[in-house]
């Protein structure tokens, strides 16, 4: 037998062995895709991807809101007299509505008479 023909036959036999492995893997894959285990893995993978997307979206939205707040505060500070003011700069005062004030006074008056 010629040397080149012998090499060609050897390469063809190796190729055949590789193709047999490919066919076997294809059959294993087909059996796995038809199994219940495969369906469960698809469902769990899908649920994990949904959870990750929701968490990522929430973190991203929060970060965007924080950036917007910083921008608003910076713009309000540039506004001069109408700029952003700290809460500590103002006195707190409580104001009741007339109905609440009268109701509280009536309750107090009844409590004192007893």
Secondary structure, 3 states (H helix, E strand, C coil): CCHHHHHHHHHHHHHHHHHHHHHHHHHHHHHHHCCHHHHHHHHHHHHHHHHHHHHHHHHHHHHHHHHHHHHHHHHHHCCHHHCCCCHHHCCCCCCCCHHHHHHHHHHHHHHHHC
